[in-house]
Amino acid sequence: MTKAEIVSEIASKTGIDKREVLMVVESLMDTIKTTMTNGEEVFLRGFGSFIIKRRAEKTARNISKNTTMIVPAHNIPAFKPAKEFQQKLK
């Protein structure tokens, strides 16, 4: 499902104009991105959590050049679904 399809679905269920729904959806995504960029996590009860995972430094290999390089430690965004959400998928 794309963002446009999500906006259309919400607009049809609520009767709110698509432009307003699009602004709300984009605002939600911007808020989540800004919050995570600032090092905080986002918790949506019943849906899931947007968390920051720390990847440790590691040695990687470039097989074509037969060389090794060090990949520095870094953070990556991740999503962990709530238990209720996981149970509905089963």
Buried (B, 14 or more C-beta within 10 A) or exposed (E): EEEEEEBBEBBEEEEEEEEEBBEEBEEEEEEBEEEBEEEEBBEEEEEBBBBBEEEEEEEEEEEEEEEEEEEEEEEEBEEEEBEEEEEEEE
